[in-house]
Amino acid sequence: MTSSGAQRARALDLLSRGDMAGGIAGLEAHVAGAPDDAGAWLALGAAYAAEERWADAARALARGVKTGGEEQIEARLAYARALVRLGRLDEAAAELRRGAAIEPPDPRALRELGVVLYDLRLYDEAARWLARACEAAPEDARAAFALGLAHEARREIAPAIAAYREAVRRAPSFPDARLTLADALASIGEHERALGELEALLARERSHEQAARNREVLQRALAEMRARRLLGKTERELARSALVMEAQLRRREARAAPATAEGAAARQIVRYTAPLLELHVTLDSPNNGPGSGAIEALHLALTDPDRAARAEDDVFKVTVIGEDGRQAPVSYATGASLTLVREAIGCPMTQASALYTSLLKGSPSVDWGGATLRFASVPGTGGAPGGERHGLLVGQRA
């Protein structure tokens, strides 16, 4: 072994025995005389990183990358990680792109590139690279978790939840995945499923304080939602709602609902009216007299849509928060619709506004808290042809 090789071996031995200062000094001396030793630069960079000397680590690892060699992908990954520690995210992304271009692509490079792009708020590109990472490493829970974060940042909650579920499947003991999955489920009103994820986490880690706190919050929120929501209640609760009382809706005729399937339980639709709107209430199995059936769906239809859209809401007194943070009054039509959503599913007004806005922007339907919202038509009075009423339908999810 040459003297340079012996010096390198001694330095690496010192590092393996925990003598960081001696090992670093030895490697510094070695690379001064052997500047093309890529492995030595990588070892030196790793030693600097272990000491959190990130600027020194980046310089050493950059030399390791430049000199190349069999460990080039390791050097690129380590160099990119040092750049991230220094806050040089654009440079880290560029280095990881080069690493991801090496065939076959290293799943770590794919995942770490996706994470850096996420930190740069390039969410679409991050999602693409993280999806590749998930395919390349089918058991990498952190890649699936990061993909969920990217989807959620893009306001795509369904694929985000799917990715978080995949992260949990890959690593059932990964607490961040279950916590974030529970948060995502709660954000769409799936409190029961969110609680299930927290219970599963606490079954594994009984002392997990954040999960225990989140469980308490969700339990209270679920109880409040169940107490407030009209779906599943009866006409007695409906009569006390703001929708009925503020609009001064009056109960009119009831009719049998069309059978949905042979042998299905009887249903009834009750019509309520006010000067500008109608409310059609679908009741499940009202066999014990008026007011006994459980509410399955509420359909709000405007009888004069143009007038309702022009009139300012001075009945429901709803305000919304605009994108500029200011409160703004709404039309009578919007006030009635938001009140319906809020009371039907028992959610806060801010959530009702977000769901209603999603429909206005073109979503065919929106699911939240076991309910489905969509625009639909119902027959007019007496079911006469051409007398349909178009409006907002909120019902129990099938």
VENZI-V195113 format. One line per field, one symbol per residue. phi: phi as a letter, one per 20 degrees, with the letter a starting at -180 (. if undefined). psi: psi as a letter, one per 30 degrees, with the letter a starting at -180 (. if undefined). Layout:
phi: ???
psi: ???
This chain:
phi: .fffffffffffffffenefffffffffffffecfeeffffffffffgffemeffffffffffffffmofegfffffffffffffemeffffffffffffefefffgffffffgfffffemefffgffffffffffcfdefffffffffffffemdffffffffffffffbgeefffffffffffffdnefffffffffffffecfeffffffffffffffffffffefegnedfffgfeffgfffelfdfdedbffgfeafnfffccddddcbgdbccddedelfedngnefefebccdceecgffffefffddelecceffeneecfcfgffgffffgfgefdmdffffgffffffffeoffacdblmccdaebdcffgmmfgmdfddaedcbfff
psi: kleeeeeeeeeeeeefggieeeeeeeeeeefefifgjeeeeeeeeeeeefghieeeeeeeeeeeeefaafgeeeeeeeeeeeeeffgieeeeeeeeeeeffkkkkkfeeeeeeeeeeefggieeeeeeeeeeeeefifgjeeeeeeeeeeeefghieefeeeeeeeeeeeifgjeeeeeeeeeeeefggieeeeeeeeeeeffeifgjeeeeeeeeeeeeeeeeeeeekekfalfeeefgleeeeefhkkkblklkkkkflkglkklkkkkklleflkkjjkkkiifhlkgflkkelkjkkkfieeeefekkjgefhklljlfgfkkkllleeeeeeeeeeeeefhlleeeeeeeeeeefffkflkkkhglkklklklkakfgkkggkkkakkjlkk.
